[in-house]
Amino acid sequence: MAKAILKVEGMSCNHCRMAVEKALKGINGVENVQVDLDKKEVVVTGSASRDHLAKAIKEAGYDVIG
Ligand SMILES: [Cu+2]
């Protein structure tokens, strides 16, 4: 199973974490989402493409910086 780690700017609280998780879990092929607010990291496992993940995060209102 593929694993993608994305650096996301703008997540500051539990609400942000939930919003990003919800956006990503709605994508076909996403198995699991872990958000680390301290590291500003989102770890996604599954078969969805990185571009697709980044697009969903941006649409939820956060910036993908890497
Ligand atoms: Cu927040």
N, CA, C, O and the ligand as a Tripos MOL2 file, in Angstrom:
@<TRIPOS>MOLECULE
protein
  265   263    67     0     0
PROTEIN
NO_CHARGES

@<TRIPOS>ATOM
      1 N           0.8420   -1.2020    0.0000 N.3       1 MET1
      2 CA          0.0000    0.0000    0.0000 C.3       1 MET1
      3 C           0.8730    1.2450    0.0000 C.2       1 MET1
      4 O           1.8360    1.3480    0.7590 O.2       1 MET1
      5 N           0.5200    2.1800   -0.8600 N.am      2 ALA2
      6 CA          1.3200    3.4020   -0.9850 C.3       2 ALA2
      7 C           1.0800    4.3280    0.2020 C.2       2 ALA2
      8 O          -0.0040    4.3660    0.7850 O.2       2 ALA2
      9 N           2.1100    5.0570    0.5300 N.am      3 LYS3
     10 CA          2.0300    6.0050    1.6340 C.3       3 LYS3
     11 C           2.5300    7.3550    1.1470 C.2       3 LYS3
     12 O           3.6150    7.4550    0.5740 O.2       3 LYS3
     13 N           1.7360    8.3910    1.3770 N.am      4 ALA4
     14 CA          2.1450    9.7360    0.9720 C.3       4 ALA4
     15 C           2.2390   10.6170    2.2020 C.2       4 ALA4
     16 O           1.3570   10.5930    3.0600 O.2       4 ALA4
     17 N           3.3100   11.3950    2.2880 N.am      5 ILE5
     18 CA          3.4550   12.3600    3.3840 C.3       5 ILE5
     19 C           3.4360   13.7570    2.7870 C.2       5 ILE5
     20 O           4.2700   14.1050    1.9500 O.2       5 ILE5
     21 N           2.4710   14.5510    3.2310 N.am      6 LEU6
     22 CA          2.3520   15.9080    2.7050 C.3       6 LEU6
     23 C           2.5600   16.9080    3.8280 C.2       6 LEU6
     24 O           2.0600   16.7340    4.9400 O.2       6 LEU6
     25 N           3.2990   17.9470    3.5190 N.am      7 LYS7
     26 CA          3.4720   19.0610    4.4590 C.3       7 LYS7
     27 C           2.3530   20.0600    4.1970 C.2       7 LYS7
     28 O           2.1810   20.5300    3.0720 O.2       7 LYS7
     29 N           1.5880   20.3820    5.2470 N.am      8 VAL8
     30 CA          0.4260   21.2490    5.0590 C.3       8 VAL8
     31 C           0.5140   22.4510    5.9960 C.2       8 VAL8
     32 O           0.7140   22.3100    7.2020 O.2       8 VAL8
     33 N           0.3590   23.6350    5.4070 N.am      9 GLU9
     34 CA          0.4080   24.8770    6.1640 C.3       9 GLU9
     35 C          -1.0040   25.3330    6.4930 C.2       9 GLU9
     36 O          -1.9000   25.2250    5.6560 O.2       9 GLU9
     37 N          -1.2140   25.8420    7.7060 N.am     10 GLY10
     38 CA         -2.4880   26.4510    8.0440 C.3      10 GLY10
     39 C          -3.3610   25.6430    8.9930 C.2      10 GLY10
     40 O          -4.4070   26.1200    9.4340 O.2      10 GLY10
     41 N          -2.9330   24.4110    9.3130 N.am     11 MET11
     42 CA         -3.7140   23.6100   10.2670 C.3      11 MET11
     43 C          -3.2650   23.9860   11.6770 C.2      11 MET11
     44 O          -2.0880   23.8550   12.0140 O.2      11 MET11
     45 N          -4.2120   24.4570   12.5050 N.am     12 SER12
     46 CA         -3.7960   24.9020   13.8250 C.3      12 SER12
     47 C          -4.5370   24.2390   14.9720 C.2      12 SER12
     48 O          -4.0690   24.2860   16.1090 O.2      12 SER12
     49 N          -5.6630   23.6340   14.7080 N.am     13 CYS13
     50 CA         -6.4260   23.0760   15.8120 C.3      13 CYS13
     51 C          -7.1490   21.8020   15.3880 C.2      13 CYS13
     52 O          -7.0080   21.3300   14.2600 O.2      13 CYS13
     53 N          -7.9120   21.2700   16.3030 N.am     14 ASN14
     54 CA         -8.6310   20.0280   16.0550 C.3      14 ASN14
     55 C          -9.6220   20.1530   14.9030 C.2      14 ASN14
     56 O          -9.8470   19.2100   14.1450 O.2      14 ASN14
     57 N         -10.2020   21.3300   14.7940 N.am     15 HIS15
     58 CA        -11.1490   21.5570   13.7040 C.3      15 HIS15
     59 C         -10.4520   21.4020   12.3510 C.2      15 HIS15
     60 O         -10.9850   20.7740   11.4360 O.2      15 HIS15
     61 N          -9.2740   21.9710   12.2390 N.am     16 CYS16
     62 CA         -8.5030   21.8690   10.9960 C.3      16 CYS16
     63 C          -8.1760   20.4090   10.7110 C.2      16 CYS16
     64 O          -8.3010   19.9410    9.5790 O.2      16 CYS16
     65 N          -7.7660   19.7120   11.7310 N.am     17 ARG17
     66 CA         -7.4120   18.2970   11.5810 C.3      17 ARG17
     67 C          -8.6030   17.5110   11.0430 C.2      17 ARG17
     68 O          -8.4700   16.7130   10.1150 O.2      17 ARG17
     69 N          -9.7710   17.7490   11.6410 N.am     18 MET18
     70 CA        -10.9830   17.0460   11.2070 C.3      18 MET18
     71 C         -11.3500   17.4020    9.7610 C.2      18 MET18
     72 O         -11.7540   16.5400    8.9800 O.2      18 MET18
     73 N         -11.2020   18.6860    9.4220 N.am     19 ALA19
     74 CA        -11.5660   19.1340    8.0750 C.3      19 ALA19
     75 C         -10.6770   18.4640    7.0270 C.2      19 ALA19
     76 O         -11.1550   18.0290    5.9790 O.2      19 ALA19
     77 N          -9.3760   18.3880    7.3240 N.am     20 VAL20
     78 CA         -8.4430   17.7570    6.3800 C.3      20 VAL20
     79 C          -8.7160   16.2550    6.2930 C.2      20 VAL20
     80 O          -8.7150   15.6720    5.2090 O.2      20 VAL20
     81 N          -8.9480   15.6490    7.4420 N.am     21 GLU21
     82 CA         -9.2430   14.2060    7.4460 C.3      21 GLU21
     83 C         -10.4920   13.8990    6.6310 C.2      21 GLU21
     84 O         -10.5260   12.9590    5.8370 O.2      21 GLU21
     85 N         -11.5110   14.7150    6.8490 N.am     22 LYS22
     86 CA        -12.7800   14.4880    6.1520 C.3      22 LYS22
     87 C         -12.6040   14.6410    4.6450 C.2      22 LYS22
     88 O         -13.1140   13.8340    3.8680 O.2      22 LYS22
     89 N         -11.8800   15.6810    4.2400 N.am     23 ALA23
     90 CA        -11.6540   15.9280    2.8120 C.3      23 ALA23
     91 C         -10.9210   14.7570    2.1690 C.2      23 ALA23
     92 O         -11.2500   14.3410    1.0590 O.2      23 ALA23
     93 N          -9.9260   14.2320    2.8790 N.am     24 LEU24
     94 CA         -9.1120   13.1580    2.2960 C.3      24 LEU24
     95 C          -9.8340   11.8210    2.3100 C.2      24 LEU24
     96 O          -9.7060   11.0290    1.3770 O.2      24 LEU24
     97 N         -10.5850   11.5740    3.3610 N.am     25 LYS25
     98 CA        -11.2820   10.2880    3.4430 C.3      25 LYS25
     99 C         -12.4050   10.1710    2.4180 C.2      25 LYS25
    100 O         -12.9030    9.0780    2.1500 O.2      25 LYS25
    101 N         -12.8010   11.3190    1.8450 N.am     26 GLY26
    102 CA        -13.8200   11.2910    0.8090 C.3      26 GLY26
    103 C         -13.2780   10.8960   -0.5600 C.2      26 GLY26
    104 O         -14.0400   10.7400   -1.5140 O.2      26 GLY26
    105 N         -11.9610   10.7340   -0.6540 N.am     27 ILE27
    106 CA        -11.3420   10.3990   -1.9430 C.3      27 ILE27
    107 C         -11.2820    8.8990   -2.1240 C.2      27 ILE27
    108 O         -10.9430    8.1490   -1.2090 O.2      27 ILE27
    109 N         -11.6200    8.4850   -3.3300 N.am     28 ASN28
    110 CA        -11.5220    7.0690   -3.6870 C.3      28 ASN28
    111 C         -10.0980    6.5640   -3.5060 C.2      28 ASN28
    112 O          -9.1510    7.1910   -3.9810 O.2      28 ASN28
    113 N          -9.9420    5.4450   -2.8300 N.am     29 GLY29
    114 CA         -8.6210    4.8370   -2.7080 C.3      29 GLY29
    115 C          -7.8800    5.2140   -1.4450 C.2      29 GLY29
    116 O          -6.8340    4.6350   -1.1520 O.2      29 GLY29
    117 N          -8.4000    6.1800   -0.6790 N.am     30 VAL30
    118 CA         -7.7430    6.5560    0.5680 C.3      30 VAL30
    119 C          -8.1540    5.5760    1.6690 C.2      30 VAL30
    120 O          -9.3370    5.4010    1.9600 O.2      30 VAL30
    121 N          -7.1440    4.9430    2.2720 N.am     31 GLU31
    122 CA         -7.4180    3.9450    3.3070 C.3      31 GLU31
    123 C          -7.3600    4.5530    4.7060 C.2      31 GLU31
    124 O          -8.2120    4.2910    5.5550 O.2      31 GLU31
    125 N          -6.3390    5.3660    4.9180 N.am     32 ASN32
    126 CA         -6.1510    5.9020    6.2590 C.3      32 ASN32
    127 C          -5.4880    7.2830    6.2000 C.2      32 ASN32
    128 O          -4.6520    7.5480    5.3360 O.2      32 ASN32
    129 N          -5.8770    8.1490    7.1270 N.am     33 VAL33
    130 CA         -5.3220    9.4990    7.1850 C.3      33 VAL33
    131 C          -4.8590    9.7900    8.6060 C.2      33 VAL33
    132 O          -5.6020    9.5920    9.5670 O.2      33 VAL33
    133 N          -3.6250   10.2600    8.7260 N.am     34 GLN34
    134 CA         -3.1270   10.6780   10.0260 C.3      34 GLN34
    135 C          -2.6160   12.1050    9.9190 C.2      34 GLN34
    136 O          -1.7830   12.4120    9.0680 O.2      34 GLN34
    137 N          -3.1220   12.9780   10.7900 N.am     35 VAL35
    138 CA         -2.6990   14.3750   10.7770 C.3      35 VAL35
    139 C          -1.8780   14.6570   12.0230 C.2      35 VAL35
    140 O          -2.3130   14.3840   13.1410 O.2      35 VAL35
    141 N          -0.6860   15.2060   11.8190 N.am     36 ASP36
    142 CA          0.1590   15.6140   12.9400 C.3      36 ASP36
    143 C           0.2490   17.1360   12.9290 C.2      36 ASP36
    144 O           0.9490   17.7230   12.1040 O.2      36 ASP36
    145 N          -0.4660   17.7620   13.8520 N.am     37 LEU37
    146 CA         -0.5240   19.2330   13.8680 C.3      37 LEU37
    147 C           0.8300   19.8530   14.2010 C.2      37 LEU37
    148 O           1.1850   20.8940   13.6480 O.2      37 LEU37
    149 N           1.5800   19.2320   15.0890 N.am     38 ASP38
    150 CA          2.8810   19.7910   15.4810 C.3      38 ASP38
    151 C           3.8600   19.7980   14.3210 C.2      38 ASP38
    152 O           4.5630   20.7810   14.0870 O.2      38 ASP38
    153 N           3.8950   18.6900   13.6010 N.am     39 LYS39
    154 CA          4.8300   18.5860   12.4690 C.3      39 LYS39
    155 C           4.2590   19.1910   11.1910 C.2      39 LYS39
    156 O           4.9630   19.3280   10.1910 O.2      39 LYS39
    157 N           2.9560   19.5570   11.2340 N.am     40 LYS40
    158 CA          2.2510   20.0290   10.0290 C.3      40 LYS40
    159 C           2.3260   18.9940    8.9210 C.2      40 LYS40
    160 O           2.5330   19.3180    7.7510 O.2      40 LYS40
    161 N           2.1560   17.7620    9.3100 N.am     41 GLU41
    162 CA          2.2750   16.6650    8.3640 C.3      41 GLU41
    163 C           0.9840   15.8710    8.2700 C.2      41 GLU41
    164 O           0.3020   15.6350    9.2670 O.2      41 GLU41
    165 N           0.6670   15.4680    7.0520 N.am     42 VAL42
    166 CA         -0.4750   14.5930    6.8360 C.3      42 VAL42
    167 C           0.0370   13.3180    6.1640 C.2      42 VAL42
    168 O           0.6510   13.3650    5.0980 O.2      42 VAL42
    169 N          -0.2240   12.1870    6.8040 N.am     43 VAL43
    170 CA          0.2210   10.9100    6.2600 C.3      43 VAL43
    171 C          -1.0000   10.1530    5.7620 C.2      43 VAL43
    172 O          -1.9340    9.8770    6.5140 O.2      43 VAL43
    173 N          -0.9690    9.8250    4.4830 N.am     44 VAL44
    174 CA         -2.1090    9.1610    3.8580 C.3      44 VAL44
    175 C          -1.6680    7.8150    3.3030 C.2      44 VAL44
    176 O          -0.6640    7.7330    2.5960 O.2      44 VAL44
    177 N          -2.4020    6.7770    3.6120 N.am     45 THR45
    178 CA         -2.1360    5.4880    2.9860 C.3      45 THR45
    179 C          -3.2950    5.1370    2.0660 C.2      45 THR45
    180 O          -4.4460    5.4920    2.3220 O.2      45 THR45
    181 N          -2.9690    4.4360    0.9970 N.am     46 GLY46
    182 CA         -3.9850    4.0570    0.0300 C.3      46 GLY46
    183 C          -3.4550    4.2030   -1.3770 C.2      46 GLY46
    184 O          -2.2490    4.3290   -1.5880 O.2      46 GLY46
    185 N          -4.3620    4.1850   -2.3410 N.am     47 SER47
    186 CA         -3.9400    4.1750   -3.7400 C.3      47 SER47
    187 C          -4.2130    5.4950   -4.4650 C.2      47 SER47
    188 O          -3.9740    5.6020   -5.6680 O.2      47 SER47
    189 N          -4.7140    6.4980   -3.7360 N.am     48 ALA48
    190 CA         -5.0130    7.7820   -4.3800 C.3      48 ALA48
    191 C          -3.7140    8.4970   -4.7660 C.2      48 ALA48
    192 O          -2.6970    8.3610   -4.0860 O.2      48 ALA48
    193 N          -3.7590    9.2540   -5.8540 N.am     49 SER49
    194 CA         -2.5530    9.9590   -6.3030 C.3      49 SER49
    195 C          -2.2710   11.1650   -5.4070 C.2      49 SER49
    196 O          -3.1720   11.7500   -4.8050 O.2      49 SER49
    197 N          -1.0110   11.5050   -5.3480 N.am     50 ARG50
    198 CA         -0.5750   12.6340   -4.5270 C.3      50 ARG50
    199 C          -1.2310   13.9420   -4.9770 C.2      50 ARG50
    200 O          -1.6110   14.7730   -4.1520 O.2      50 ARG50
    201 N          -1.3580   14.1100   -6.2770 N.am     51 ASP51
    202 CA         -1.9970   15.3100   -6.8220 C.3      51 ASP51
    203 C          -3.4420   15.4270   -6.3500 C.2      51 ASP51
    204 O          -3.9240   16.5050   -5.9990 O.2      51 ASP51
    205 N          -4.1020   14.3000   -6.3540 N.am     52 HIS52
    206 CA         -5.4970   14.2560   -5.9300 C.3      52 HIS52
    207 C          -5.6180   14.6410   -4.4470 C.2      52 HIS52
    208 O          -6.5180   15.3870   -4.0620 O.2      52 HIS52
    209 N          -4.7180   14.1320   -3.6410 N.am     53 LEU53
    210 CA         -4.7120   14.4400   -2.2030 C.3      53 LEU53
    211 C          -4.4600   15.9280   -1.9830 C.2      53 LEU53
    212 O          -5.1520   16.5820   -1.2020 O.2      53 LEU53
    213 N          -3.4550   16.4500   -2.6860 N.am     54 ALA54
    214 CA         -3.0890   17.8580   -2.5190 C.3      54 ALA54
    215 C          -4.2520   18.7700   -2.9250 C.2      54 ALA54
    216 O          -4.5150   19.7860   -2.2820 O.2      54 ALA54
    217 N          -4.9340   18.3900   -3.9940 N.am     55 LYS55
    218 CA         -6.0580   19.1830   -4.4770 C.3      55 LYS55
    219 C          -7.1750   19.2280   -3.4270 C.2      55 LYS55
    220 O          -7.7620   20.2830   -3.1850 O.2      55 LYS55
    221 N          -7.4630   18.0890   -2.8130 N.am     56 ALA56
    222 CA         -8.5220   18.0310   -1.7960 C.3      56 ALA56
    223 C          -8.1610   18.8750   -0.5790 C.2      56 ALA56
    224 O          -9.0250   19.5290    0.0060 O.2      56 ALA56
    225 N          -6.8850   18.8610   -0.1970 N.am     57 ILE57
    226 CA         -6.4440   19.6610    0.9500 C.3      57 ILE57
    227 C          -6.5810   21.1530    0.6370 C.2      57 ILE57
    228 O          -7.0180   21.9380    1.4790 O.2      57 ILE57
    229 N          -6.2010   21.5260   -0.5810 N.am     58 LYS58
    230 CA         -6.3090   22.9370   -0.9860 C.3      58 LYS58
    231 C          -7.7750   23.3640   -1.0160 C.2      58 LYS58
    232 O          -8.1150   24.4730   -0.6040 O.2      58 LYS58
    233 N          -8.6360   22.4780   -1.5040 N.am     59 GLU59
    234 CA        -10.0510   22.8090   -1.5690 C.3      59 GLU59
    235 C         -10.6680   22.9440   -0.1770 C.2      59 GLU59
    236 O         -11.6640   23.6440    0.0050 O.2      59 GLU59
    237 N         -10.0690   22.2700    0.7970 N.am     60 ALA60
    238 CA        -10.5500   22.3770    2.1840 C.3      60 ALA60
    239 C         -10.0470   23.6690    2.8260 C.2      60 ALA60
    240 O         -10.4670   24.0190    3.9290 O.2      60 ALA60
    241 N          -9.1430   24.3820    2.1340 N.am     61 GLY61
    242 CA         -8.7070   25.6840    2.6050 C.3      61 GLY61
    243 C          -7.3090   25.7350    3.2130 C.2      61 GLY61
    244 O          -6.9650   26.6850    3.9160 O.2      61 GLY61
    245 N          -6.5040   24.7060    2.9380 N.am     62 TYR62
    246 CA         -5.1440   24.6730    3.4990 C.3      62 TYR62
    247 C          -4.1150   24.5970    2.3840 C.2      62 TYR62
    248 O          -4.4210   24.1970    1.2610 O.2      62 TYR62
    249 N          -2.8920   24.9880    2.7110 N.am     63 ASP63
    250 CA         -1.8390   25.0150    1.6960 C.3      63 ASP63
    251 C          -0.9160   23.8110    1.8130 C.2      63 ASP63
    252 O          -0.4060   23.4970    2.8890 O.2      63 ASP63
    253 N          -0.7190   23.1550    0.6950 N.am     64 VAL64
    254 CA          0.2450   22.0430    0.6510 C.3      64 VAL64
    255 C           1.5860   22.6450    0.2350 C.2      64 VAL64
    256 O           1.7100   23.2230   -0.8450 O.2      64 VAL64
    257 N           2.5880   22.5020    1.1040 N.am     65 ILE65
    258 CA          3.8760   23.1280    0.8100 C.3      65 ILE65
    259 C           4.9480   22.0980    0.4570 C.2      65 ILE65
    260 O           6.0880   22.4580    0.1640 O.2      65 ILE65
    261 N           4.5920   20.8610    0.4860 N.am     66 GLY66
    262 CA          5.5850   19.8430    0.0950 C.3      66 GLY66
    263 C           5.0520   18.4540    0.2060 C.2      66 GLY66
    264 O           5.7650   17.4940   -0.0870 O.2      66 GLY66
    265 CU         -8.3750   24.9870   13.2020 Cu       67 CU67
@<TRIPOS>BOND
     1     1     2 1
     2     2     3 1
     3     3     4 2
     4     3     5 am
     5     5     6 1
     6     6     7 1
     7     7     8 2
     8     7     9 am
     9     9    10 1
    10    10    11 1
    11    11    12 2
    12    11    13 am
    13    13    14 1
    14    14    15 1
    15    15    16 2
    16    15    17 am
    17    17    18 1
    18    18    19 1
    19    19    20 2
    20    19    21 am
    21    21    22 1
    22    22    23 1
    23    23    24 2
    24    23    25 am
    25    25    26 1
    26    26    27 1
    27    27    28 2
    28    27    29 am
    29    29    30 1
    30    30    31 1
    31    31    32 2
    32    31    33 am
    33    33    34 1
    34    34    35 1
    35    35    36 2
    36    35    37 am
    37    37    38 1
    38    38    39 1
    39    39    40 2
    40    39    41 am
    41    41    42 1
    42    42    43 1
    43    43    44 2
    44    43    45 am
    45    45    46 1
    46    46    47 1
    47    47    48 2
    48    47    49 am
    49    49    50 1
    50    50    51 1
    51    51    52 2
    52    51    53 am
    53    53    54 1
    54    54    55 1
    55    55    56 2
    56    55    57 am
    57    57    58 1
    58    58    59 1
    59    59    60 2
    60    59    61 am
    61    61    62 1
    62    62    63 1
    63    63    64 2
    64    63    65 am
    65    65    66 1
    66    66    67 1
    67    67    68 2
    68    67    69 am
    69    69    70 1
    70    70    71 1
    71    71    72 2
    72    71    73 am
    73    73    74 1
    74    74    75 1
    75    75    76 2
    76    75    77 am
    77    77    78 1
    78    78    79 1
    79    79    80 2
    80    79    81 am
    81    81    82 1
    82    82    83 1
    83    83    84 2
    84    83    85 am
    85    85    86 1
    86    86    87 1
    87    87    88 2
    88    87    89 am
    89    89    90 1
    90    90    91 1
    91    91    92 2
    92    91    93 am
    93    93    94 1
    94    94    95 1
    95    95    96 2
    96    95    97 am
    97    97    98 1
    98    98    99 1
    99    99   100 2
   100    99   101 am
   101   101   102 1
   102   102   103 1
   103   103   104 2
   104   103   105 am
   105   105   106 1
   106   106   107 1
   107   107   108 2
   108   107   109 am
   109   109   110 1
   110   110   111 1
   111   111   112 2
   112   111   113 am
   113   113   114 1
   114   114   115 1
   115   115   116 2
   116   115   117 am
   117   117   118 1
   118   118   119 1
   119   119   120 2
   120   119   121 am
   121   121   122 1
   122   122   123 1
   123   123   124 2
   124   123   125 am
   125   125   126 1
   126   126   127 1
   127   127   128 2
   128   127   129 am
   129   129   130 1
   130   130   131 1
   131   131   132 2
   132   131   133 am
   133   133   134 1
   134   134   135 1
   135   135   136 2
   136   135   137 am
   137   137   138 1
   138   138   139 1
   139   139   140 2
   140   139   141 am
   141   141   142 1
   142   142   143 1
   143   143   144 2
   144   143   145 am
   145   145   146 1
   146   146   147 1
   147   147   148 2
   148   147   149 am
   149   149   150 1
   150   150   151 1
   151   151   152 2
   152   151   153 am
   153   153   154 1
   154   154   155 1
   155   155   156 2
   156   155   157 am
   157   157   158 1
   158   158   159 1
   159   159   160 2
   160   159   161 am
   161   161   162 1
   162   162   163 1
   163   163   164 2
   164   163   165 am
   165   165   166 1
   166   166   167 1
   167   167   168 2
   168   167   169 am
   169   169   170 1
   170   170   171 1
   171   171   172 2
   172   171   173 am
   173   173   174 1
   174   174   175 1
   175   175   176 2
   176   175   177 am
   177   177   178 1
   178   178   179 1
   179   179   180 2
   180   179   181 am
   181   181   182 1
   182   182   183 1
   183   183   184 2
   184   183   185 am
   185   185   186 1
   186   186   187 1
   187   187   188 2
   188   187   189 am
   189   189   190 1
   190   190   191 1
   191   191   192 2
   192   191   193 am
   193   193   194 1
   194   194   195 1
   195   195   196 2
   196   195   197 am
   197   197   198 1
   198   198   199 1
   199   199   200 2
   200   199   201 am
   201   201   202 1
   202   202   203 1
   203   203   204 2
   204   203   205 am
   205   205   206 1
   206   206   207 1
   207   207   208 2
   208   207   209 am
   209   209   210 1
   210   210   211 1
   211   211   212 2
   212   211   213 am
   213   213   214 1
   214   214   215 1
   215   215   216 2
   216   215   217 am
   217   217   218 1
   218   218   219 1
   219   219   220 2
   220   219   221 am
   221   221   222 1
   222   222   223 1
   223   223   224 2
   224   223   225 am
   225   225   226 1
   226   226   227 1
   227   227   228 2
   228   227   229 am
   229   229   230 1
   230   230   231 1
   231   231   232 2
   232   231   233 am
   233   233   234 1
   234   234   235 1
   235   235   236 2
   236   235   237 am
   237   237   238 1
   238   238   239 1
   239   239   240 2
   240   239   241 am
   241   241   242 1
   242   242   243 1
   243   243   244 2
   244   243   245 am
   245   245   246 1
   246   246   247 1
   247   247   248 2
   248   247   249 am
   249   249   250 1
   250   250   251 1
   251   251   252 2
   252   251   253 am
   253   253   254 1
   254   254   255 1
   255   255   256 2
   256   255   257 am
   257   257   258 1
   258   258   259 1
   259   259   260 2
   260   259   261 am
   261   261   262 1
   262   262   263 1
   263   263   264 2
@<TRIPOS>SUBSTRUCTURE
     1 MET1         2 RESIDUE 1 A MET
     2 ALA2         6 RESIDUE 1 A ALA
     3 LYS3        10 RESIDUE 1 A LYS
     4 ALA4        14 RESIDUE 1 A ALA
     5 ILE5        18 RESIDUE 1 A ILE
     6 LEU6        22 RESIDUE 1 A LEU
     7 LYS7        26 RESIDUE 1 A LYS
     8 VAL8        30 RESIDUE 1 A VAL
     9 GLU9        34 RESIDUE 1 A GLU
    10 GLY10       38 RESIDUE 1 A GLY
    11 MET11       42 RESIDUE 1 A MET
    12 SER12       46 RESIDUE 1 A SER
    13 CYS13       50 RESIDUE 1 A CYS
    14 ASN14       54 RESIDUE 1 A ASN
    15 HIS15       58 RESIDUE 1 A HIS
    16 CYS16       62 RESIDUE 1 A CYS
    17 ARG17       66 RESIDUE 1 A ARG
    18 MET18       70 RESIDUE 1 A MET
    19 ALA19       74 RESIDUE 1 A ALA
    20 VAL20       78 RESIDUE 1 A VAL
    21 GLU21       82 RESIDUE 1 A GLU
    22 LYS22       86 RESIDUE 1 A LYS
    23 ALA23       90 RESIDUE 1 A ALA
    24 LEU24       94 RESIDUE 1 A LEU
    25 LYS25       98 RESIDUE 1 A LYS
    26 GLY26      102 RESIDUE 1 A GLY
    27 ILE27      106 RESIDUE 1 A ILE
    28 ASN28      110 RESIDUE 1 A ASN
    29 GLY29      114 RESIDUE 1 A GLY
    30 VAL30      118 RESIDUE 1 A VAL
    31 GLU31      122 RESIDUE 1 A GLU
    32 ASN32      126 RESIDUE 1 A ASN
    33 VAL33      130 RESIDUE 1 A VAL
    34 GLN34      134 RESIDUE 1 A GLN
    35 VAL35      138 RESIDUE 1 A VAL
    36 ASP36      142 RESIDUE 1 A ASP
    37 LEU37      146 RESIDUE 1 A LEU
    38 ASP38      150 RESIDUE 1 A ASP
    39 LYS39      154 RESIDUE 1 A LYS
    40 LYS40      158 RESIDUE 1 A LYS
    41 GLU41      162 RESIDUE 1 A GLU
    42 VAL42      166 RESIDUE 1 A VAL
    43 VAL43      170 RESIDUE 1 A VAL
    44 VAL44      174 RESIDUE 1 A VAL
    45 THR45      178 RESIDUE 1 A THR
    46 GLY46      182 RESIDUE 1 A GLY
    47 SER47      186 RESIDUE 1 A SER
    48 ALA48      190 RESIDUE 1 A ALA
    49 SER49      194 RESIDUE 1 A SER
    50 ARG50      198 RESIDUE 1 A ARG
    51 ASP51      202 RESIDUE 1 A ASP
    52 HIS52      206 RESIDUE 1 A HIS
    53 LEU53      210 RESIDUE 1 A LEU
    54 ALA54      214 RESIDUE 1 A ALA
    55 LYS55      218 RESIDUE 1 A LYS
    56 ALA56      222 RESIDUE 1 A ALA
    57 ILE57      226 RESIDUE 1 A ILE
    58 LYS58      230 RESIDUE 1 A LYS
    59 GLU59      234 RESIDUE 1 A GLU
    60 ALA60      238 RESIDUE 1 A ALA
    61 GLY61      242 RESIDUE 1 A GLY
    62 TYR62      246 RESIDUE 1 A TYR
    63 ASP63      250 RESIDUE 1 A ASP
    64 VAL64      254 RESIDUE 1 A VAL
    65 ILE65      258 RESIDUE 1 A ILE
    66 GLY66      262 RESIDUE 1 A GLY
    67 CU67       265 GROUP 0 **** ****
